[in-house]
Amino acid sequence: MGQFDWFGSIGATPQAVAVLNDQPILFTILIIVLVAVILQIVLLWYIHFATLKPEQKVKKDKKGGVRLKNNTAVETQRGRMGGDRTGI
């Protein structure tokens, strides 16, 4: 009776359970890698959020709703791509 026998009840093969019981460091490495990937995703999201220009952020109305203009969200004067490219 090993400490990873409960993996068999969630669908792991007997060979996988035997490997985890023999080398429990593999499970630890898996958890560490998953936590590192999640932290990296959170860091990338924060960098994206923190570096948004003020005109890229959606402004909210005083009542808490998104400010609308002609039933669409308000965009900047320069447009979505950062400038009017019709005069090139």
N, C-alpha and C positions, 0 to 999 in steps of 0.2 A: 504494500500500500504506500504509494508515493504521494508527494504533496501536490502533484499536478494531475492526479487521476480524475479530477472534476472536469478536465478538458474533454474527456471521453463522453460526458453527458451533454456537451454542447456540440458534438459532431467531430471531434478530432479522432484520427485513426489510432489504433493501438501502437503503431510504430512512432507516431508523433508524441504520444504520451510517454513512451519509453525514452525517447531522446530528451524530452524536457525533464524527466525524472533523473536522467543520467547527467545532464548538463543544464542546470537551472540558470546559469549565467545568460543563456540565449534569451530567456524570457525577460530578464532584467535589461538586456541590451535592446530588445524590442520596445519595452516601455520607455527607455531613455530616448530612443530615436523618435518615437511618436511624440513625446513631450517636446523635444527639440524642434520638430517640424511645426507643431502647433505654435510654439513661441515665435518661430521665424515668421509664420503667417501673420500673427498678431503685430509683430514689429513692422512688417511691410505695410500692413493696413494703417498703422499709426503714422508712419512716414508719409504715406499717401494723403491721409487726412490732414496732417499738420502742415503740409506744403501746398495745400490748395490755395489758389489766389482768391481774394475776396469776391471777385466777380464770378468765380466758378462755384461758389457755395450757393445753395438754394436758400433764398431769403424767406423767412416765415412772416406771416401777417401777425398783427398784434393779438388777434384772437387765437393764434396757435396753428392756423392753417397755412398752406403754401400760397403765396401771392400769385394770383392768376391774371393773365391779360388775354382776352379773347379766348377763354377756356383752355389756354395752354400755359405752361410754366414760363415765367419771364426769362428771356435769354439776354445776354449782353448785347451792346450796340454793335460790337464787331462780329457777332455771329459765333457759331459753335467752334470753328476751326481757328479762331484767334485773329481773324482779319478778313476783310473783303478782298478776294483775289480776282475780281472781275476786271480790274484795270491793268493786269499784267501783260 
